[in-house]
Amino acid sequence: MKIAIVGASGAVGQEFLRVLDERNFPADELVLFGSERSAGRKYTFRGKEYEVKLLQHNDDFKGIDIAFVSAGGGTSKEFAQTITKHGTVMIDNSSAFRMDADVPLVVPECNAEDALCRPRGIIANPNCTTIMMVVCLQPLERLSHIRRIHIASYQAASGAGAAAMAELEQQYREVLDGKPATVNKFAYQLAYNVIPQIDVFTDNGYTKEEMKMFNETRKIMHTDAACSAMCVRVPSLRSHSEAVWIETEQPISPEAAREAMRQAEGITVIDDPAQQQYPMPLFTAGKDDVFVGRIRSDLANENGLTFWLCGDQIKKGAALNAVQIAEYLIRVGNV
């Protein structure tokens, strides 16, 4: 098994290296690719040093089985044909192909089989907030069809990459030292603040991030559920949180929901309000699972249920989900 990481020097690229090692992924050979800025850098994987190659339009991907691509939508679009022309499976972390009809959008806990039909050799990795939410919705959908979904997301600086995480840390130091805060990655200072905008606004008043949750949820779950989101950037470093309200065709009790989530793959339930036990970003960073708590009936809807979730955006929200897709393809012999 020969694999590649495109965008190896970025936050998700580095997470790919960690996740592949943690999961003992069957990689016999590894090739790292990057931009002119990162070409030549060296990284160690399983005791061996690898140098980042410059991503170019050539035959470097010949013989590579799977390429994990996290270098931005523009790069994905430009190089997709180069990456896939010799049969490489491209698992793309950008939004470039997510809504294309001939590209499967996959969360293995929900729709792993969709990855088997990929006419263009591309599998899209969904948006991080969508990934974590649908992992939790899928076991509830099995109990009763979900008609409506409302979400308020609380997204960490990590969602904007490694530079944004560094900027948040820098802002805290600057503010505490009485200096003006450096603002480059966000529209406003994030330290000691929240920003009710992630990505650009669309004509309907929702941001692109919020529309991703609407469109991607429907594609992944093969559902007609309506999904309305409010996505907010918060000054935590890593791990996103979401408050979710759903309306189902038949009522689902909190007890039934809790048990369904406990039995589901990829979920850890922490839900003991009497002991102040619930998920928080501080304790879910670096973890594989999506953590769920505060599961209760919706007082405003007799067919409603509400819950809180936290998950690591860089891990399950990006690198881990992509690696799990690859693991599934290897398991069923479809690489």
C-alpha positions in Angstrom: 0.0 0.0 0.0 1.5 3.3 -1.2 -0.1 6.5 0.1 0.5 10.2 -0.3 -0.4 13.3 1.8 -0.9 16.5 -0.2 -0.6 19.5 2.0 1.7 17.7 4.5 2.9 20.8 6.3 -0.6 22.1 7.2 -2.5 21.4 10.5 -4.5 18.6 8.9 -1.5 17.3 7.0 0.4 16.9 10.2 -2.7 15.3 11.8 -2.8 12.8 9.0 0.7 11.6 10.0 -0.3 11.2 13.6 -3.6 9.4 12.8 -1.9 7.0 10.4 0.6 6.1 13.0 -1.9 5.8 15.8 -4.1 3.5 13.8 -1.2 1.4 12.5 -2.5 2.1 8.9 -1.0 -0.4 6.5 1.2 2.0 4.6 4.3 0.4 3.0 5.3 3.6 1.3 4.6 7.2 2.0 5.1 10.3 -0.2 4.6 13.9 1.0 3.6 16.7 -1.2 3.4 20.5 -0.7 3.6 23.9 -2.2 6.8 25.7 -3.0 6.7 27.2 0.5 6.8 23.8 2.2 8.7 21.7 -0.4 12.0 20.5 1.1 10.7 20.3 4.7 11.3 17.0 6.4 9.0 15.1 8.7 9.5 11.8 10.6 7.0 9.0 10.3 7.5 5.7 12.0 11.2 6.4 12.6 11.9 7.4 9.0 12.5 10.9 7.6 10.5 12.0 4.6 11.1 15.1 2.5 8.1 17.1 1.1 8.1 17.0 -2.7 6.8 19.9 -4.7 3.3 19.2 -6.0 3.5 19.4 -9.8 1.6 18.3 -12.9 3.6 15.2 -13.7 3.4 11.4 -13.1 4.4 11.5 -9.4 1.2 9.9 -8.4 1.7 6.8 -10.6 1.7 3.8 -8.3 0.1 5.6 -5.4 -3.0 3.9 -4.1 -4.5 6.6 -1.9 -3.9 10.3 -1.7 -5.1 12.3 1.3 -5.5 15.8 0.1 -5.7 18.8 2.4 -4.3 21.8 0.5 -7.3 24.0 -0.1 -10.1 23.9 -2.7 -8.2 25.7 -5.4 -5.3 23.2 -5.3 -7.7 20.2 -5.2 -9.5 21.5 -8.3 -6.3 22.2 -10.1 -4.6 18.9 -9.3 -7.5 16.4 -9.2 -6.9 15.0 -12.6 -3.1 14.8 -12.1 -3.7 12.9 -8.8 -6.3 10.5 -10.1 -5.2 9.9 -13.7 -3.2 6.7 -12.9 -5.9 5.2 -10.6 -5.0 6.9 -7.3 -8.0 7.3 -5.0 -8.2 10.9 -4.0 -9.7 11.5 -0.6 -10.2 15.3 -0.5 -10.6 17.4 2.6 -11.7 20.6 0.8 -15.1 21.8 -0.2 -14.2 21.6 -3.9 -16.2 18.5 -4.8 -18.5 17.9 -1.9 -21.8 18.7 -3.7 -20.8 17.3 -7.1 -23.3 14.5 -8.0 -20.5 12.2 -9.2 -18.4 12.5 -6.0 -19.4 10.6 -2.9 -19.5 12.6 0.4 -18.7 10.1 3.1 -18.8 9.7 6.9 -18.1 6.0 7.5 -20.4 5.7 10.5 -23.2 6.9 8.2 -22.7 6.0 4.5 -19.4 4.1 4.0 -20.9 2.2 1.0 -21.2 5.5 -0.9 -17.4 5.5 -1.2 -17.5 2.5 -3.5 -19.0 4.5 -6.4 -16.6 7.2 -7.4 -16.6 7.8 -11.1 -13.9 10.4 -11.0 -11.7 8.6 -8.4 -12.5 11.3 -5.8 -14.1 10.9 -2.4 -15.0 14.1 -0.5 -14.5 14.5 3.2 -17.4 16.6 4.6 -17.2 19.8 6.6 -16.1 19.3 10.1 -19.2 20.4 11.9 -21.3 18.3 9.6 -19.2 15.2 10.2 -19.6 15.4 14.0 -23.3 16.1 13.8 -24.3 13.3 11.4 -22.3 10.8 13.4 -24.8 11.6 16.3 -27.9 11.9 14.1 -27.5 8.6 12.3 -28.4 6.4 15.3 -31.4 8.6 16.0 -32.6 8.5 12.4 -32.8 4.7 12.8 -35.3 5.2 15.7 -37.5 7.7 13.8 -37.0 9.8 10.7 -35.6 13.3 11.4 -37.7 16.0 9.8 -35.9 19.2 11.0 -32.5 20.0 12.5 -31.4 23.3 14.2 -27.8 23.8 15.2 -25.8 26.4 16.9 -22.1 25.6 16.5 -19.3 26.9 18.7 -16.2 26.5 16.6 -12.6 26.6 17.8 -9.8 28.6 16.2 -8.4 25.3 14.8 -11.2 25.4 12.1 -9.2 28.1 10.4 -5.9 26.3 10.5 -2.6 26.2 12.3 -2.0 30.0 11.8 -5.3 30.8 13.3 -4.5 28.8 16.4 -1.2 30.6 16.8 -2.9 33.9 16.3 -5.4 33.2 19.1 -2.6 32.4 21.5 -0.7 35.5 20.4 -3.8 37.7 20.9 -4.2 36.4 24.5 -0.6 37.3 25.3 -1.0 40.7 23.6 -4.2 41.6 25.4 -2.8 40.5 28.8 0.3 42.6 28.1 -1.8 45.7 27.3 -0.9 45.6 23.6 -3.1 45.8 20.5 -4.2 42.4 19.4 -2.9 41.2 16.1 -5.9 40.4 13.7 -5.2 38.6 10.5 -7.1 35.3 10.3 -10.5 36.6 11.4 -12.6 39.7 10.9 -12.1 40.7 14.5 -10.1 39.9 17.6 -11.1 36.4 18.7 -9.5 36.4 22.2 -12.1 37.3 24.8 -14.7 37.4 22.1 -17.1 35.4 19.9 -17.6 36.0 16.1 -21.0 35.0 14.6 -19.6 34.5 11.2 -17.7 31.5 9.7 -16.9 31.8 6.0 -18.6 34.4 3.8 -22.3 35.4 3.7 -24.5 34.2 0.9 -27.5 36.0 -0.6 -30.0 34.3 1.9 -28.2 35.8 4.9 -26.6 32.4 5.9 -22.8 31.9 5.7 -21.3 29.3 3.4 -20.4 27.3 6.5 -24.1 27.2 7.5 -25.2 26.3 4.1 -22.7 23.4 4.0 -24.4 22.0 7.0 -27.8 22.2 5.2 -26.6 20.6 2.0 -24.0 18.1 3.2 -26.3 16.6 5.9 -28.9 15.9 3.2 -26.4 14.3 0.9 -24.6 12.1 3.5 -27.8 10.9 5.2 -29.8 10.6 2.0 -32.5 12.6 3.8 -35.0 15.4 3.1 -34.5 16.8 6.6 -34.4 20.6 6.7 -31.3 21.9 8.5 -30.8 25.5 9.9 -27.5 26.5 11.4 -25.9 29.4 13.2 -22.1 29.0 13.2 -20.0 30.9 15.6 -16.3 31.2 16.1 -15.3 31.0 19.8 -11.9 31.5 21.5 -11.2 27.9 22.3 -8.1 26.5 20.6 -9.1 23.1 19.4 -12.4 21.0 19.3 -15.7 22.3 18.1 -19.0 22.1 20.0 -22.6 22.1 18.8 -26.0 22.5 20.4 -28.5 20.5 18.3 -32.3 20.4 18.3 -34.1 17.8 16.1 -37.8 17.1 15.3 -38.6 13.5 14.5 -41.7 11.8 13.0 -42.3 9.9 16.2 -41.1 11.1 19.6 -37.8 9.7 20.9 -37.3 9.5 24.6 -34.0 10.8 26.0 -33.4 7.3 27.4 -33.8 5.7 24.0 -31.6 8.4 22.4 -28.9 7.9 25.0 -28.9 4.2 24.5 -28.8 4.4 20.7 -25.9 6.8 20.9 -24.1 4.6 23.4 -24.4 1.6 21.0 -23.3 3.6 18.0 -19.8 3.6 16.5 -17.7 6.7 17.0 -19.7 8.2 19.9 -18.9 8.5 23.6 -21.9 9.6 25.8 -21.0 11.7 28.8 -24.4 12.7 30.3 -24.8 12.9 34.1 -26.0 16.4 34.9 -26.3 15.6 38.6 -22.5 15.2 38.7 -21.9 18.0 36.2 -20.7 15.5 33.6 -21.0 16.7 30.0 -18.6 17.1 27.1 -16.3 20.1 26.8 -13.7 21.2 24.2 -11.0 21.2 26.9 -11.3 17.5 27.4 -12.2 16.3 23.9 -9.2 17.7 21.9 -7.1 14.9 20.5 -9.8 12.3 20.9 -11.2 10.1 18.2 -14.9 10.0 19.2 -17.6 12.6 19.1 -18.7 13.2 22.7 -22.4 13.8 23.5 -24.3 14.9 26.6 -27.2 17.1 27.8 -29.6 14.7 26.0 -33.2 15.8 26.8 -36.6 16.4 25.4 -37.3 19.7 23.7 -39.8 21.7 25.8 -40.9 23.6 22.7 -41.7 20.5 20.5 -43.4 17.3 21.5 -41.5 15.4 18.9 -38.3 17.2 19.7 -35.0 16.2 21.2 -32.0 18.3 22.0 -28.4 17.5 22.9 -24.8 18.9 23.1 -21.8 17.5 21.3 -18.0 18.2 21.2 -15.4 16.8 18.9 -11.9 17.4 17.7 -12.2 19.4 14.4 -8.8 18.5 13.1 -9.1 14.8 14.1 -12.6 13.4 13.5 -13.6 16.6 11.7 -10.9 16.1 9.1 -7.9 13.7 9.2 -9.5 10.7 11.1 -12.6 10.7 9.0 -10.5 10.5 5.8 -8.3 7.7 7.2 -11.5 5.8 8.2 -12.7 6.1 4.6 -9.4 4.6 3.4 -9.6 1.8 6.0 -13.0 0.9 4.8 -11.9 0.7 1.2 -9.0 -1.5 2.2 -11.2 -3.7 4.3 -13.7 -4.4 1.4 -10.9 -4.7 -1.2 -11.9 -1.6 -3.1 -8.6 0.2 -3.6 
